[in-house]
């Protein structure tokens, strides 16, 4: 590394962190102005601030170039070269993993699994539909681009695949602040997390095909590459989540048997390492690091967190959110800073058509699939009409020898209707959710990072990068800024208490099926410490159920509800845990300072044995969530 390169890096970090510090104070100013915040999201503010700084830096560079000779190198030249370049490697290796890990860590696992069918349908099939639709429609509209810009079909298909990558950071931040319906949040959040990984696989496949074959493609090579894409996608879709789960499971065993609770700093460090290790491991093995680190975060919450001290879990949660916030802010700042660093021509007709076509492709990837998903939840139900049945019986006894042709089919059709079973109605996607899912498909940093890797075989790389930049800035600033207004127009539920929502959700249903039972019996029980091995909390937390037990028929009050349990002489107490699953509870006798052994009865109930209590007639217990 030369001294010039070292100085360039030093200047870059000095200026970048200085701009980041100014931006954080601007974000505080924005949060203190609710009306302004309703039309200007925080990511939009970051991008606009970056564009302004990019313009100033570019102007200073031109002034300096006119006053300094070609043989002299000034600090402003290093500054412009360092800051006006979007660091693609830094984006994928340093900034993206914390965002995806925190996304999985903070996600409601139950809702993600409940709506995984719809999420995977949008993320996998919908991304392919969007990418190919955009590419084909742009090819059909090529006569309107102008004579100076003549891209090939493969270039447009590759461009369409990168535009299929969505970035809902600005939308999700507003959804978090407004506390929207968790059902909608899980759909938007889950689809966005998986969409990027699918779009990147699609983009790399199309780009490789263009590099190796160009326009000299025949039918056999095209079919071969289509199969290669599906095979690559299938391997990544199956192996990448599995790798994330296995990695989280292995780290949970390390924390469980490593005995690190007396070394808080080491324990916290071990807890934080999976952010990057899982991502890099997946990339080295040729899998999707994005999908792997997302599932690692999701199952780190389930397997790893119960095995660490309470303070360690709290510190780690804060660190994950902090790292994700700084990474997101840095990405949007870099997007803005790179605007005036582009050297390509802006073909505005092509850019305008691409923007409209990308919205059309997004619509075709949401509405038809949502309708298909809703129809898949319905079942055929026959209407039982007693009067008609009695009349039919009477008529059949009068003339039983001459049945009418097709009468059975006619009656079956007239007496049949489609309905969604009660236990599946929460999976339905209403029309307003479809509208919001379409609107939330903004283009962001992933699309722009892919554009910077666009193959320059035909000399159109700069033009595609410029078009992607304009589309990204437009969707983040204008569509992202209109998110709150769209939520009001669509009458999206806001100010929803997530804890109460999940409590009510668990009281009505629980995760079932072979995979869930297998995961609980052979993974969760093996990876997570038993209740009697866990740290005994010093004081009960706010989310606690307290019982007073006597020799009379036991009554227990929890969260304002009274539930009945078994007789006292049976020496055990059963309590329905409405808002928790898998018996993640420790029962403690605060009066006598002893712990009761607990036993999980099912996914949502547990029991404890108080035969060894010093005074079973006056036991005061609490349930502490670990």
Beta strands, then each sheet from edge to edge (+ up, - down):
strand 1: 378-382
strand 2: 416-420
strand 3: 544-549
strand 4: 555-558
strand 5: 561-564
strand 6: 572-576
strand 7: 585-589
strand 8: 594-602
strand 9: 605-609
strand 10: 619-625
sheet 1: 1+ 2-
sheet 2: 3+ 10- 7+ 8- 9+ 6-
sheet 3: 4+ 5-
end
